[in-house]
Amino acid sequence: MTAPKFGDFMVDDAYVFEVGGESKTTDQLQGVPQSFLALDIKGRSNRRVPLWLFGLLY
């Protein structure tokens, strides 16, 4: 895991994740290949991954 120029963290030097709340948009990740939002949501949708899949439970 590393800290990329854009996004909050990068895994395997390939996948960029931006962490945020349910209303977070992909605006910060425009033009960043293989980027996803890690959000406080229950299910997965297009480029939106729930935080609980990372073990970030509350």
TIGUBA-190437 format. One line per field, with one value per residue (C-alpha): residue in one letter; z, x negated, y negated. Coordinates in nm, 2 decimals, decimal comma, m for minus. Layout:
REM residues N
code: [A|...]
zz: [Z|...]
xx: [X|...]
yy: [Y|...]
***
This chain:
REM residues 58
code: [M|T|A|P|K|F|G|D|F|M|V|D|D|A|Y|V|F|E|V|G|G|E|S|K|T|T|D|Q|L|Q|G|V|P|Q|S|F|L|A|L|D|I|K|G|R|S|N|R|R|V|P|L|W|L|F|G|L|L|Y]
zz: [0,00|m0,10|m0,10|m0,46|m0,61|m0,65|m0,41|m0,05|m0,10|m0,37|m0,36|m0,56|m0,75|m0,96|m0,78|m0,64|m0,37|m0,24|0,10|0,17|0,27|0,08|m0,12|m0,24|m0,61|m0,86|m0,95|m0,77|m0,96|m1,32|m1,55|m1,29|m1,43|m1,21|m0,94|m0,70|m0,42|m0,08|0,08|0,39|0,19|0,22|m0,13|m0,43|m0,75|m1,04|m0,90|m0,55|m0,29|0,07|0,34|0,53|0,25|0,37|0,73|0,82|1,04|1,28]
xx: [0,00|m0,13|m0,02|0,06|0,06|0,44|0,67|0,61|0,42|0,30|0,28|0,04|m0,08|0,23|0,56|0,63|0,89|1,05|1,22|1,54|1,90|2,20|2,23|1,86|1,82|1,56|1,46|1,13|1,04|1,11|0,84|0,70|0,71|0,83|0,96|1,25|1,44|1,43|1,75|1,97|2,23|2,38|2,36|2,13|2,20|2,00|1,66|1,80|1,68|1,81|1,56|1,66|1,49|1,16|1,24|1,31|1,61|1,77]
yy: [0,00|m0,34|m0,70|m0,81|m1,16|m1,14|m0,94|m0,83|m0,50|m0,27|0,11|0,32|0,01|0,04|m0,03|m0,38|m0,43|m0,75|m0,72|m0,91|m0,92|m0,81|m1,14|m1,13|m1,16|m1,05|m1,41|m1,38|m1,06|m1,19|m1,06|m0,82|m0,46|m0,17|m0,41|m0,34|m0,51|m0,34|m0,46|m0,41|m0,22|0,13|0,26|0,23|0,03|m0,11|m0,21|m0,23|0,02|0,04|m0,03|0,29|0,49|0,34|0,44|0,07|0,14|m0,10]
***
